[in-house]
Amino acid sequence: MNESRNNWKKHFQRLFLPLITATMAFVLFTAPVFATSVSDIPNIAPGEHTWVVDQAEVISRINEGKISSAFEDLAKQTGNEVRIVTVRRLDYGETPESFTKALFEKWFPTKQAQANQTILMIDTVTNGTAIVTGEKVKSLMPDEVANSIASDTVLAPLRDGNKYNQAFLDASDRLVPVLSGQPDPGPPQIVDTEQVEGTFTKAEDTDKGNATAWVIGLLIAATIIPMATYYIYLAVQPSSEQ
C-alpha cells in the first residue's frame, strides 16, 4: 500500500507541478507582456491622416470616425493636428506624462515638426491621462486649458462609469474650437451617453474589471484545486487503509 501511495504521489507531482509552475509564471509575467511601451506604437508622421490610435480598444468605430473627421477638418482648416492615443497598461515605472512626451518626440523629432501637434493619451488601467502640445499650439491653447481638457473634460465621463466614448467626444468638442481660435467651451456637464454611443459600441467599451476578475479567478482555481485535491487524498488515505 505504501508503494502504491508513493507511486500516486510521483504521478501527482509529474502531473500537477508543471501546471502550478506554469500558473505562477503566468501571474509573474502577464503584466509586463500586456504593458505598452512607446516602441509598440506605430510611427506617425506630420500630415499623416491617422488621428486615433486606440490600442486599448475603448472607442467604438462610429465614434472613432466622428473624432477622426473632426480632427481631419481641423488640420485642413488650421494646420493644427491632434492625435488621441489609448493604451491598456504602461510599462513599470512609466507615467502617462513620460509616455506621452516620449511618443511626441518619437512621432515628431524636431521642433518644427512638433510646432502644430497635440497628443492626448490615456492609460485605461489607471485612467491616467496626459497631453503634450507644440509651441505654436500653446498660443491658442495654453497649458492650463490643455491640462483641463486632459483632466476635467476626459475624466468627468470616466468617473460616471468609464464612458470612454463620451470622454473623447467631449475632448474633441473642446479641442477643435480652441485650436480653431474660438472661445474655449470649457468642461462639459455630465449627460446621458446612450444615444451618443449608438449600437456599434465595442465590447471593450465597458469596464475591463470583469475580464480581469475572470482571469484572476481562473488562475486561483488552477492553483488551488490541484493542491486541495492532493491534501484531501492525504487526509482520507489512512482511513481507507484500516
C-alpha positions as CSV (number, residue, x, y, z in Angstrom):
1,M,0.0,0.0,0.0
2,N,2.8,2.4,0.8
3,E,4.4,1.6,-2.5
4,S,1.1,2.4,-4.2
5,R,0.8,5.7,-2.3
6,N,4.4,6.6,-3.3
7,N,3.6,5.9,-6.9
8,W,0.5,8.0,-6.7
9,K,2.5,10.9,-5.2
10,K,5.1,10.6,-8.0
11,H,2.3,10.6,-10.6
12,F,0.7,13.7,-8.9
13,Q,4.0,15.6,-8.9
14,R,4.6,14.8,-12.6
15,L,1.0,15.8,-13.5
16,F,0.3,18.9,-11.4
17,L,3.6,20.5,-10.5
18,P,4.2,21.7,-14.1
19,L,0.7,23.2,-14.0
20,I,1.4,25.0,-10.8
21,T,4.7,26.3,-12.1
22,A,3.1,27.5,-15.3
23,T,0.4,29.3,-13.3
24,M,2.9,31.1,-11.2
25,A,4.9,32.1,-14.2
26,F,1.8,33.4,-15.9
27,V,1.0,35.5,-12.8
28,L,4.5,36.9,-12.7
29,F,4.9,37.7,-16.4
30,T,1.4,38.6,-17.6
31,A,1.6,42.3,-16.6
32,P,4.9,43.0,-18.4
33,V,3.6,41.2,-21.5
34,F,0.5,43.3,-21.8
35,A,2.2,46.5,-21.0
36,T,2.6,49.1,-23.8
37,S,5.8,50.9,-24.4
38,V,6.4,53.8,-26.9
39,S,8.2,51.3,-29.2
40,D,4.9,49.4,-29.5
41,I,3.1,52.4,-31.0
42,P,3.3,52.6,-34.8
43,N,5.0,55.6,-36.3
44,I,3.0,58.6,-37.4
45,A,4.4,61.5,-39.4
46,P,3.1,65.1,-39.5
47,G,0.3,65.3,-42.0
48,E,-0.5,61.6,-41.8
49,H,-4.2,61.0,-41.6
50,T,-4.2,58.8,-38.5
51,W,-6.0,60.7,-35.7
52,V,-6.9,58.0,-33.3
53,V,-4.6,55.2,-32.1
54,D,-7.0,53.1,-29.9
55,Q,-4.8,50.3,-28.7
56,A,-6.9,49.8,-25.6
57,E,-10.0,49.4,-27.9
58,V,-12.3,51.5,-25.8
59,I,-13.7,53.8,-28.6
60,S,-16.4,52.5,-30.8
61,R,-15.9,52.6,-34.6
62,I,-18.7,55.1,-35.2
63,N,-17.3,57.5,-32.6
64,E,-13.7,57.0,-33.8
65,G,-15.0,58.0,-37.2
66,K,-16.6,61.2,-35.8
67,I,-13.5,62.1,-33.9
68,S,-11.2,61.5,-36.9
69,S,-13.4,63.5,-39.2
70,A,-13.4,66.5,-36.8
71,F,-9.6,66.3,-36.5
72,E,-9.2,65.9,-40.2
73,D,-11.2,69.1,-40.8
74,L,-9.3,70.9,-38.1
75,A,-6.0,70.0,-39.8
76,K,-7.2,71.2,-43.2
77,Q,-8.5,74.5,-41.9
78,T,-5.8,75.4,-39.4
79,G,-2.8,73.2,-39.8
80,N,-3.2,72.1,-36.2
81,E,-3.1,68.3,-35.8
82,V,-4.5,66.3,-32.8
83,R,-3.9,62.6,-32.1
84,I,-5.7,60.6,-29.4
85,V,-3.9,57.5,-28.1
86,T,-5.3,54.9,-25.7
87,V,-3.3,52.1,-24.2
88,R,-4.3,49.4,-21.7
89,R,-1.3,49.4,-19.4
90,L,2.1,51.3,-19.3
91,D,5.4,49.7,-18.6
92,Y,6.6,49.6,-15.0
93,G,7.9,53.0,-13.9
94,E,6.3,54.8,-16.9
95,T,3.8,57.6,-16.3
96,P,1.2,59.0,-18.7
97,E,3.3,62.2,-18.9
98,S,6.6,60.5,-19.6
99,F,5.0,58.1,-22.1
100,T,3.2,60.9,-24.0
101,K,6.4,63.1,-24.1
102,A,8.4,60.2,-25.4
103,L,5.8,59.4,-28.0
104,F,5.6,63.1,-29.0
105,E,9.3,63.1,-29.6
106,K,9.2,59.8,-31.5
107,W,6.5,60.9,-33.9
108,F,7.7,64.5,-34.2
109,P,11.5,64.5,-33.6
110,T,12.2,68.2,-34.5
111,K,10.8,71.5,-33.0
112,Q,9.5,72.4,-36.4
113,A,7.6,69.1,-36.7
114,Q,6.2,69.5,-33.2
115,A,5.0,73.0,-33.5
116,N,1.4,72.4,-34.5
117,Q,1.0,69.0,-32.9
118,T,-1.1,67.8,-29.9
119,I,-1.2,64.3,-28.4
120,L,-3.9,63.4,-25.8
121,M,-3.4,59.9,-24.2
122,I,-5.0,57.7,-21.6
123,D,-3.9,54.5,-19.8
124,T,-7.2,52.7,-19.2
125,V,-5.9,50.5,-16.3
126,T,-5.5,53.6,-14.1
127,N,-7.4,56.2,-16.2
128,G,-4.3,58.3,-16.1
129,T,-4.2,61.0,-18.8
130,A,-1.7,63.3,-20.3
131,I,-1.5,65.9,-23.1
132,V,1.6,67.3,-24.9
133,T,1.5,70.2,-27.3
134,G,3.8,72.0,-29.6
135,E,5.0,75.6,-29.2
136,K,2.6,77.1,-31.8
137,V,-0.3,75.3,-30.3
138,K,0.4,76.9,-26.9
139,S,-0.5,80.3,-28.3
140,L,-4.1,79.1,-28.9
141,M,-4.3,76.5,-26.1
142,P,-2.2,77.4,-23.0
143,D,-1.1,74.6,-20.8
144,E,-3.8,75.4,-18.3
145,V,-6.5,74.8,-20.9
146,A,-4.7,71.7,-22.3
147,N,-4.4,70.2,-18.8
148,S,-8.1,70.9,-18.1
149,I,-9.1,69.0,-21.3
150,A,-6.9,66.0,-20.2
151,S,-8.3,66.0,-16.7
152,D,-11.6,67.8,-16.3
153,T,-13.1,67.0,-19.8
154,V,-11.8,63.5,-20.3
155,L,-12.1,62.2,-16.7
156,A,-15.6,63.5,-15.9
157,P,-17.4,60.8,-18.0
158,L,-15.0,58.2,-16.7
159,R,-16.0,58.9,-13.1
160,D,-19.5,58.2,-14.2
161,G,-18.9,54.6,-15.4
162,N,-15.8,54.6,-17.6
163,K,-17.6,56.2,-20.6
164,Y,-14.6,56.4,-22.8
165,N,-16.6,57.2,-25.9
166,Q,-18.2,60.2,-24.3
167,A,-14.9,61.3,-22.8
168,F,-13.1,61.5,-26.1
169,L,-16.1,63.0,-27.9
170,D,-16.2,65.7,-25.3
171,A,-12.4,66.2,-25.7
172,S,-12.8,66.6,-29.4
173,D,-15.7,69.0,-29.0
174,R,-13.4,71.2,-26.8
175,L,-10.1,70.8,-28.7
176,V,-11.5,71.7,-32.1
177,P,-12.9,75.2,-31.3
178,V,-9.9,76.0,-29.1
179,L,-7.4,75.1,-31.8
180,S,-9.5,77.0,-34.3
181,G,-9.1,80.2,-32.4
182,Q,-12.6,80.2,-31.0
183,P,-13.6,80.7,-27.3
184,D,-13.0,77.7,-25.0
185,P,-16.3,75.9,-24.4
186,G,-15.0,74.7,-21.0
187,P,-15.5,71.4,-19.3
188,P,-18.8,69.7,-20.2
189,Q,-21.7,68.8,-18.0
190,I,-22.2,65.1,-17.4
191,V,-25.0,63.9,-19.7
192,D,-26.6,60.5,-20.7
193,T,-24.4,59.0,-23.4
194,E,-26.6,56.1,-24.6
195,Q,-27.7,57.8,-27.8
196,V,-24.1,59.0,-28.5
197,E,-22.7,55.5,-28.1
198,G,-25.1,54.1,-30.7
199,T,-25.4,50.4,-31.3
200,F,-21.9,49.8,-32.6
201,T,-20.1,50.1,-29.3
202,K,-17.3,47.6,-28.9
203,A,-17.5,45.1,-26.1
204,E,-14.3,46.7,-24.8
205,D,-16.1,50.0,-24.2
206,T,-17.3,48.5,-20.9
207,D,-15.2,48.3,-17.7
208,K,-12.3,45.9,-18.1
209,G,-12.8,44.8,-14.5
210,N,-15.0,41.8,-15.4
211,A,-12.3,40.3,-17.7
212,T,-9.6,40.8,-15.1
213,A,-11.7,39.2,-12.4
214,W,-12.2,36.1,-14.6
215,V,-8.5,35.8,-15.3
216,I,-7.6,36.1,-11.6
217,G,-10.4,33.6,-10.7
218,L,-9.1,31.0,-13.2
219,L,-5.6,31.4,-12.1
220,I,-6.6,30.9,-8.5
221,A,-8.6,27.8,-9.4
222,A,-5.8,26.4,-11.4
223,T,-3.5,26.7,-8.4
224,I,-5.8,25.8,-5.5
225,I,-7.8,22.9,-7.0
226,P,-4.9,20.6,-7.6
227,M,-3.4,21.3,-4.2
228,A,-6.7,20.8,-2.5
229,T,-7.2,17.5,-4.3
230,Y,-3.8,16.3,-3.1
231,Y,-4.4,17.3,0.5
232,I,-7.8,15.7,0.5
233,Y,-6.2,12.5,-0.8
234,L,-3.7,12.5,2.1
235,A,-6.4,13.2,4.6
236,V,-8.6,10.2,3.6
237,Q,-5.9,7.7,2.7
238,P,-5.2,6.5,6.2
239,S,-8.9,5.6,6.8
240,S,-9.0,3.6,3.6
241,E,-6.0,1.5,4.7
242,Q,-7.6,0.5,8.1
